């Protein structure tokens, strides 16, 4: 699987630079729902990767790995809904 190392580094550095140089609200990106979902997908992929590493470290069995992954996904969905009002399971809102 591609890691997108260079692309993620470039995006992150660009965000940091924009935020450091912004005056007022000019650094608010005004994401569409689709753009927001793209960012969520990237974050969720990174989160699951690190969760897998943690599960390996803890020598977790498959059943508990699955339960943890499901719980993580539901927690992320709840977090997003709580702070944005968006339900990530309503795909039509992100097309």
Secondary structure, 3 states (H helix, E strand, C coil): CCCCHHHHHHHHHHHHHHHHHCCCCCCCCCCCHHHHHHHHHHHHHHHHHHHHHHHHHCCCCHHHHHHHHHHHHHHHHHHHHHHHCCCCCCHHHHC
